[in-house]
Amino acid sequence: MADIIRELRDMTYLSWTKVRNSSGTAGSFLKAYEDVSGDKIYYKLSNYDAFYGVVGHECVNEIIADRLLSILGIEHLSYQLIHAKIMIDDKPIETWLCASRDFKRRGESKVALDAYYQAERLAGETPMDFCIRCGWEKEIYEMLVVDYLILNRDRHGANMEVLRNRYQKTVRLAPLFDHGVSLLSRCADETAMGREDVMADKPVQCFVGSRSAWENLKLIPRDKLPRLNPLMEADKNILLDGLDDALDRRWLERIWEMIWRRWQSYESICDQG
């Protein structure tokens, strides 16, 4: 399935729910869903302002992160970028939105990791220790690496989920999802984007770690640093392919610079081990 649909689709029938930014900044992330032949499809928009309309590019970030995770060989939720006409507050908007399908298997229910941790943790057990005890060490360490590479600012306890099957008595960590608030999403305009230090360690939310993506890498024992499929310079074309209509090339080039330099930094850490 193509991960980009460029032909403008009429999706004005969708009903959008406003979810405030967790960071407290102006704007909202709007979400919608529909049932198609028994399958539930989830949609979300980039950052939305009631006056200016869609002002962010988080949906493009999702596609770039999706492609990056595929290259690295990390299990994750796949997204599709759709060029769409939507309706919000009786106002038509032409934009790009993300679509994804339900990752639950038959018989599974989901719960946010922070809620599951509160219900099942041992006395004095940290979220990281809890996840390791549950057998999710590999997935958590891979997540910390990815969140460093893209500077994911929003890995709170509900952006990680636990999937339970009460009939088969199984519990697993959901594939990685929701990477929009990352890369250069906090740059308000081209000037800010051009000035951004792509290696800067900005404050992040991380339920199992700290407020620093760099320091979170140090939580991984050196002998357990994930040995991922290598990112190559030629992968730039894979990550950015077909995205020029959705985001200016200057932004895409800076996003690649950010990912590539951070990957080189991670490789150096692995080589030192």
C-alpha positions as CSV (number, residue, x, y, z in Angstrom):
1,M,0.0,0.0,0.0
2,A,1.4,3.4,-1.0
3,D,2.2,5.5,2.1
4,I,1.2,8.8,0.3
5,I,-2.1,9.6,-1.5
6,R,-1.5,12.8,-3.5
7,E,-4.9,13.0,-5.2
8,L,-7.1,15.3,-3.2
9,R,-9.8,13.3,-1.4
10,D,-13.1,14.7,-0.2
11,M,-13.2,13.7,3.5
12,T,-15.5,16.4,4.7
13,Y,-17.7,13.8,6.2
14,L,-15.3,13.1,9.1
15,S,-16.0,14.5,12.5
16,W,-13.0,15.8,14.3
17,T,-12.4,15.8,18.1
18,K,-10.1,18.4,19.6
19,V,-7.3,17.2,21.9
20,R,-5.3,20.0,23.5
21,N,-1.5,20.0,23.2
22,S,0.1,18.4,26.2
23,S,2.8,21.0,26.1
24,G,0.4,23.9,26.8
25,T,1.3,25.7,23.5
26,A,-1.4,27.2,21.3
27,G,-3.3,24.9,19.0
28,S,-4.9,21.4,19.0
29,F,-4.4,18.0,17.6
30,L,-7.6,16.9,16.0
31,K,-8.5,13.2,15.5
32,A,-11.3,11.3,13.8
33,Y,-12.1,7.7,12.8
34,E,-14.4,5.7,10.6
35,D,-15.3,2.0,10.1
36,V,-14.5,0.7,6.7
37,S,-15.7,-2.9,5.9
38,G,-15.4,-3.8,9.6
39,D,-11.9,-2.2,10.0
40,K,-11.5,0.9,12.1
41,I,-9.3,3.6,10.5
42,Y,-7.9,6.4,12.6
43,Y,-7.1,9.9,11.3
44,K,-5.2,12.7,12.8
45,L,-4.2,16.2,11.7
46,S,-1.0,18.2,12.3
47,N,-1.2,21.1,14.8
48,Y,-4.4,23.1,14.3
49,D,-5.2,26.6,15.2
50,A,-8.8,27.8,15.1
51,F,-7.9,31.1,13.3
52,Y,-4.9,30.1,11.1
53,G,-6.0,26.5,10.3
54,V,-3.5,23.6,10.1
55,V,-0.2,25.2,11.1
56,G,2.0,22.2,11.8
57,H,3.7,19.3,9.9
58,E,3.4,16.5,12.4
59,C,1.7,14.3,9.9
60,V,4.7,14.5,7.6
61,N,6.9,13.7,10.6
62,E,4.9,10.5,11.1
63,I,5.6,9.3,7.6
64,I,9.3,10.1,8.0
65,A,9.5,8.3,11.3
66,D,7.5,5.3,9.8
67,R,10.0,5.0,7.0
68,L,13.0,5.4,9.4
69,L,11.7,2.6,11.7
70,S,11.2,0.3,8.7
71,I,14.8,0.9,7.7
72,L,16.1,0.3,11.2
73,G,14.0,-2.9,11.6
74,I,11.9,-1.8,14.5
75,E,8.3,-2.9,14.9
76,H,5.9,0.0,14.6
77,L,2.5,1.3,13.5
78,S,2.4,2.2,9.8
79,Y,0.9,5.5,8.7
80,Q,-0.5,6.8,5.4
81,L,-0.3,10.5,4.4
82,I,-3.4,11.7,2.6
83,H,-4.1,14.9,0.7
84,A,-7.6,15.7,1.8
85,K,-10.3,18.3,1.9
86,I,-11.9,18.3,5.4
87,M,-14.5,20.4,7.3
88,I,-13.9,21.9,10.7
89,D,-16.3,24.3,12.3
90,D,-18.2,24.5,9.0
91,K,-15.0,25.8,7.3
92,P,-13.5,23.7,4.4
93,I,-9.7,23.1,4.7
94,E,-7.3,21.5,2.2
95,T,-4.5,19.8,4.1
96,W,-2.5,16.6,4.7
97,L,-3.6,14.1,7.3
98,C,-2.4,10.8,8.6
99,A,-4.3,7.5,8.6
100,S,-3.6,4.3,10.5
101,R,-5.3,1.0,11.3
102,D,-6.0,-0.6,14.6
103,F,-2.9,-2.6,15.7
104,K,-4.8,-4.8,18.2
105,R,-5.2,-8.4,17.4
106,R,-8.4,-10.3,17.7
107,G,-9.4,-10.6,21.4
108,E,-7.0,-7.9,22.6
109,S,-7.8,-4.8,24.6
110,K,-5.5,-1.9,25.2
111,V,-4.5,0.2,28.2
112,A,-2.1,3.1,28.5
113,L,1.3,2.0,29.9
114,D,1.1,4.5,32.7
115,A,-2.2,3.1,33.9
116,Y,-1.0,-0.5,33.6
117,Y,2.1,0.4,35.6
118,Q,0.1,2.0,38.4
119,A,-2.1,-1.1,38.6
120,E,0.7,-3.8,38.4
121,R,3.9,-2.3,39.7
122,L,5.8,-3.5,42.7
123,A,6.4,-1.1,45.7
124,G,9.2,1.3,44.7
125,E,9.5,0.0,41.2
126,T,10.3,2.6,38.5
127,P,8.6,2.5,35.1
128,M,11.8,1.4,33.5
129,D,12.3,-1.5,36.0
130,F,8.7,-2.4,35.6
131,C,9.0,-2.7,31.8
132,I,12.2,-4.8,32.1
133,R,10.4,-7.1,34.6
134,C,7.5,-7.5,32.1
135,G,10.0,-8.6,29.4
136,W,9.9,-5.5,27.3
137,E,13.6,-4.5,27.7
138,K,14.4,-4.8,24.0
139,E,11.4,-2.7,22.9
140,I,12.0,0.0,25.5
141,Y,15.7,0.3,24.5
142,E,14.8,0.6,20.8
143,M,12.3,3.2,21.7
144,L,14.8,5.3,23.5
145,V,17.2,5.2,20.5
146,V,14.4,6.2,18.1
147,D,13.3,9.0,20.3
148,Y,16.8,10.3,20.4
149,L,17.2,10.1,16.6
150,I,14.0,12.1,15.9
151,L,14.0,14.1,19.2
152,N,10.5,12.8,20.1
153,R,9.1,15.3,22.6
154,D,5.9,13.5,23.6
155,R,6.5,9.9,24.8
156,H,4.2,10.2,27.8
157,G,2.7,7.2,29.4
158,A,-0.4,7.2,27.1
159,N,1.8,7.2,24.0
160,M,2.9,3.7,24.9
161,E,0.2,1.0,25.2
162,V,-0.1,-2.4,26.6
163,L,-2.2,-5.0,24.7
164,R,-3.9,-7.7,26.7
165,N,-5.8,-10.9,25.6
166,R,-7.8,-12.2,28.5
167,Y,-8.7,-15.4,26.6
168,Q,-5.1,-16.4,25.7
169,K,-3.7,-14.8,28.9
170,T,-1.1,-12.8,27.0
171,V,0.2,-9.3,27.6
172,R,2.5,-7.4,25.1
173,L,3.7,-3.9,24.5
174,A,2.1,-2.3,21.5
175,P,4.2,-1.4,18.5
176,L,5.7,2.1,18.5
177,F,3.3,4.8,17.4
178,D,2.7,8.6,17.5
179,H,5.9,10.3,16.5
180,G,4.5,13.6,15.2
181,V,5.8,15.9,17.9
182,S,9.4,15.4,16.9
183,L,12.1,16.6,14.5
184,L,11.5,20.3,13.7
185,S,7.9,20.4,14.8
186,R,8.5,23.1,17.4
187,C,10.0,25.5,14.8
188,A,7.3,28.1,14.2
189,D,8.6,29.3,10.8
190,E,11.5,29.0,8.3
191,T,13.7,31.4,10.2
192,A,13.4,29.4,13.4
193,M,14.0,26.2,11.4
194,G,17.2,27.6,9.8
195,R,18.6,28.6,13.2
196,E,17.8,25.3,14.9
197,D,20.7,23.3,16.3
198,V,19.7,19.9,15.1
199,M,21.9,18.2,17.8
200,A,20.5,20.3,20.7
201,D,19.1,18.3,23.6
202,K,15.7,19.8,24.2
203,P,13.3,18.9,27.0
204,V,11.2,15.9,26.3
205,Q,8.5,13.8,27.9
206,C,9.5,10.2,28.5
207,F,7.5,8.1,30.8
208,V,10.2,5.5,31.4
209,G,13.1,8.0,31.4
210,S,14.1,11.6,32.0
211,R,13.5,15.0,30.4
212,S,16.6,14.5,28.2
213,A,16.7,12.3,25.1
214,W,20.5,12.2,25.3
215,E,20.5,11.2,29.0
216,N,17.9,8.5,28.2
217,L,20.3,6.8,25.9
218,K,22.6,6.4,28.9
219,L,19.9,4.3,30.6
220,I,20.7,1.5,28.2
221,P,23.5,-0.8,29.4
222,R,26.4,-0.6,26.9
223,D,26.2,-4.3,26.2
224,K,22.5,-4.0,25.4
225,L,22.6,-1.0,23.0
226,P,20.3,-2.0,20.1
227,R,22.3,-3.1,17.0
228,L,19.8,-1.8,14.4
229,N,19.9,-2.1,10.7
230,P,22.3,0.7,9.7
231,L,21.0,3.9,8.3
232,M,22.9,4.9,5.1
233,E,23.3,8.2,3.4
234,A,21.4,6.8,0.4
235,D,18.4,6.3,2.7
236,K,17.7,10.0,2.5
237,N,15.9,9.4,-0.8
238,I,13.7,6.8,0.9
239,L,12.9,9.0,3.9
240,L,12.0,12.0,1.9
241,D,10.5,10.5,-1.3
242,G,7.3,12.2,-2.5
243,L,7.0,14.6,0.4
244,D,7.8,17.9,-1.4
245,D,4.1,18.6,-2.0
246,A,3.4,18.3,1.7
247,L,6.4,20.2,3.1
248,D,8.9,22.6,1.7
249,R,12.2,21.0,0.5
250,R,14.2,23.3,2.8
251,W,12.4,21.8,5.8
252,L,12.9,18.3,4.5
253,E,16.7,18.8,4.0
254,R,17.0,20.1,7.6
255,I,15.0,17.1,8.9
256,W,17.4,14.7,7.1
257,E,20.4,16.6,8.5
258,M,19.0,16.1,12.0
259,I,18.3,12.4,11.6
260,W,21.6,11.7,9.9
261,R,23.8,13.6,12.4
262,R,22.0,12.0,15.3
263,W,22.4,8.6,13.7
264,Q,26.2,9.2,13.4
265,S,26.3,10.2,17.0
266,Y,24.5,6.9,18.0
267,E,26.8,4.9,15.8
268,S,29.8,6.4,17.6
269,I,28.4,5.4,21.0
270,C,27.9,1.8,19.7
271,D,31.4,1.7,18.4
272,Q,32.8,2.8,21.7
273,G,31.1,-0.1,23.4
